[in-house]
Every structure is written in structure tokens, then in C-alpha cells.
Amino acid sequence: MRYNKIMKLSPRVKIGLIIVLLIALFIIVNLTSFSKEIKNFFYLISSPIQKTLWRAGDNLSDFFEAISEIEKLKKGAEELLLKNQALTAENARLKELKKENEVLREALEIGLEKEFKLLLAEVTGKDIFQDALLINKGSKDGILKDFPVITQQKALIGRCGEVYENFSKVILISNKESSFDAKISDSDIQGLVKGEGNLKIFLDLVPKEKEINEGAIIVTTALGGIFPEGLLVGEIKKVLKSDIQPWQEAEIKPAFDVKEMETLFIITDY
Amino acid sequence: MKKILILIPFLYILTLSQTSFLIHFNVFLKGGFWGWALNLILIAVILITVLEKPEKNSGIFLGVCGGFFLDIFSENFIGFHILIFLGLSLFIKFILRKYVR
């Protein structure tokens, strides 16, 4: 009887009734743990397919993403390359400044600036076979011919030869054209330091009766007026005595290493 | 009935594809129109409802099924998509029955 009554209801009422019943069902399902059980059941039976689909989707989307990102990556790589180049250049410049700073600091510690008026120069070329160097300071910077050139450790390198507008040639003390007066430190033994070429220096014209010890330090004297007094020349390496000659000679080991030389000082006034 | 039995597994597979496979492309297309609109169940329910004969009700039933599957695999409570799809398929049926044919 009741069933017949329901069947006689209009379709709109039927639909409304179904919707109300459904809502009531959903409320009951969601308020109880039943919804969790339903979801868990479906997750359980679907997980193998889901895993496969997830992996496939992941790979495929990565592939498409990579294609779309190529242009962006290319642009990014170019930008990074440019940035890298700029940083490398800046790094190199900072390294140079650091080196220059260290040299100046060392010179300050020795107190070179109190004794002489100095000008820092960088070596731009080396001609070891001719015992000469090229430095980046010239007449524009106030350099004149015969200005003494030293290291930050106060070791004599040579003197300015040819002076150009922006560059100067430094004639090393080992150059064949170079000769000047020097003495053995803490003694009255004097002699003439001569360059023999190929970075070799000799102490000549030392009277035979004077005793020269190997390892003795040679410094410049004010005699001759080419170099200021007390600059380090080197140390005695080997004493050469000959019965025929009235003088004795000694080979000097220079106080500088031309291969390692990058910065040096020019004495502009002393 | 046969059509419903075939289309229920189809909707199930479609839901799994939607939630496990196409979700990657939704993320990929994030912010775009397709990233939001690529809801295959919704498209399938609309197509089934529109393309079947107006007097038949399998579109409504499949809308409920599709909504149920989406509810299972989404974070919403059970009934959220069911009610939306049911309402949508009923509305399409109403339009088709009253104004189109």
C-alpha cells in the first residue's frame, strides 16, 4: 500500500527524495569511520595501477618539462657563463691587488719608504738571455735613466736603462754592461761587482791578501754614486784565487730570483 | 545495463588516470586554463549525458559513479563530487528533455 503511494509520486518529488536520502547517507558515511574503510578498500585495490600510472606520468611530464625548459636553461647557462667570466676577471684583479698589497706591506715593514723615495712597478717582460727586464713605469711616471731598481727585501736588481714613455728597461746587475763598487758587509773588504751575463755576478779587484769567506754578504757602497749605500747584492758563492792575477775574484749568488720577480721598486730619490 | 557495466570500469580507470597520471601535467600546466579544466570525469559525464537518448537515465547513474570515484581519490568528503555530478547530469537531462527534443 505504502509502496504504491511512493510509486504514484511525481518524478520531481522522487528525485528530490532521492537527493535528500543521498545527502543523509553521505552525512552518515562521513561522520562514521565507514568512509575511511571505503577509501582504504579502493586505495588497496588501486595502488598497483596508481603506482604504474604515477611513474609513467612523472617520466612523461619530466620529458615535456625538459623540452620546454631547454630554452630557459640555455639562457640561464649563458647568463651564468657571463657572470662566471666577470667573477673570474674580478678575482684575478683582486689577486693582483692582494699581491701588490703584500709587496707594499713587506716594504713598509723593512722601512724602505723612510730611506728612499720609491715607486712600485710591475714586470711586464723578461729577457733573461740579455739580463734585462721590462717594467710598466716610464718617463710619464717620472722615471729617469740609471734609477736604481730593488726588491721589497732591499735587494739590488739593477738600474733603469732605456726609458720609454710608459715602460722602462731594467739592466740587471748580472748584465755585462753593469759594474759598480761594493763591499763585504761588516768588513772593509771592497771590490768591483761585475756582471758576466746569464745571471752571473762576480766580485773582482779584491786584494789577494784579504780573506773572503763563502756565504759572506755583499752590499753596495756609495762609491761611484750609481747606487745608494747598503743595498743587498748577494752572497759569496765561490772564491776564485789565481797565482797569476794580482787580485782575487769571487762568484756572487744574486739576492734576487729573476724568474719569481713580478713587482719591484724604483728608487727615485735617495 | 550493459553500457553501464562497461562505463563504470572506464570511469574508474579514468579517475585513476586523472589522479595519478594527468596530475603531473596539471602541475606542469599550473596556472593555465587547461591545468584547471582538465577534469576527464566531468567531461566524460557531460558527454555520456548529452549523447545518450534523453529518456534514458544511465548518464545520471554514471554521474553518481564518476563523482563517487573522484571523491574516493580526492581529499573531499564522500558525496561532494557525487552531488555536483548528479546535479549537473540532472540539469542536462532537464534541458534536453524540455527544450531540445
Interface residues (C-beta under 8 A of the other chain):
Chain A: I15 I19 L22 I23 L25 F26 V29 N30 S35 I38 K39 F42 Y43 S46 I49 Q50 K51 L53 W54 A56 G57 D58 L60 S61 F64 E65
Chain B: I13 L16 S17 T19 S20 F21 L22 I23 H24 F25 V27 F28 I72 F73 F77 I78 G79 I82 L83 L86 L90
